[in-house]
């Protein structure tokens, strides 16, 4: 019985630790067109990588490209982040267009 109490205590403590570390981002929907570079770079809306991957999918989808080139995606993310650092008030979608060219 004592072992069971120890295990249950550990489970409760573990669950509390997980709940405490979950960020308070309860938004169910995000309009990416309104996210500024500042919000993008500093994870104010969602994790930067999540938004970057979404952007990659969005622009590749517009071109009907179904191939994921992970190396190119990382380089493109770096370019957008670099561009955003110099243009914090610009929307991240405009920054992506400018950093990656009109074809993207």
N, C-alpha and C positions, 0 to 999 in steps of 0.2 A: 504494500500500500504506500509506503514511504517513497519507493522508487517511482510509482505512478504520479504522486504529488510533485516530485522533482521534475519529471518529464512535462507534466502539464504546466508547471510554473515556467519552465524554459520556453514552451510553446507560446504562452501568453506574453512573456517578455520579448520574444522574437517578433511576434505580431505587432506589439507596441512599437518596437524599433522600426519596423518597416513602415508603419503608418506615420510615424514622426518624420521619417526621411522622405516621404513622398511629397514632391513640390505641390504647392497650392495653385495648380493650373486647371481649374475645373471647367474651362471653356470647352464646349462641345464642338464649336465651329470657329474657324479662323478664316478671315478674308485675307489671303496672302497678298492681294493687290494693295492692301492698306498697310502692310508691315514696312516700317522704315528700316534703313540699314542699321541704325542705332539699336532698334528693337531686335533685329536679326542677329547682330554681332554679340549682343550681351544677353541672349536667351530670355528676353523679356516677354515674349509671346509663347514660344516653344523652343526646344533645343535647336541650336543653329544647324546641326547636321540633319535633323528631321526636315526642316524647311528647305535646306539645300537639296536633299534627295527628292523632295516633292517638286521643286523647281526643275530639276533634271528630268524627272518623269513628264512634267507638264510640257516642257519645250521639246523633248524627244517625241512625245505623243503628237504634238502639232505637226511634226515632220514625218509621222508614221514610222518612226524608227523603233523597232522592237529589240534591238541589240543593246545590252548594257556593257559598256567599256569602262570597267571600274577605274583603271588608271586615268583615263580621260576625265571621268566624272570627278575624281579627286583634284586633278589639275584645274578643272573648271570651277570647282568650289573654292579653291585657293584664289583664283582670279577674281571671283565675285567678292570674296571676303576682303581682298586687297583693295578693290575698287570701293567697297562700302566704307572702309576705314577713312578714305579721303572724301566721302560724300555721305556723312551720317544722316542727313535729313532726307535723302532721296529714298524712294521706295526700293525695296530689294528686287522687285521685278524689273524696274527700270535699270537698276545697277547691273542685273544679269544681262539684259539686252545690250547695254553699253560695253560691259566687260568682255562679253563673248561674241559680239558682233551681231548684225541684223539677221544672219542666217540661223542663229540659235533661237 
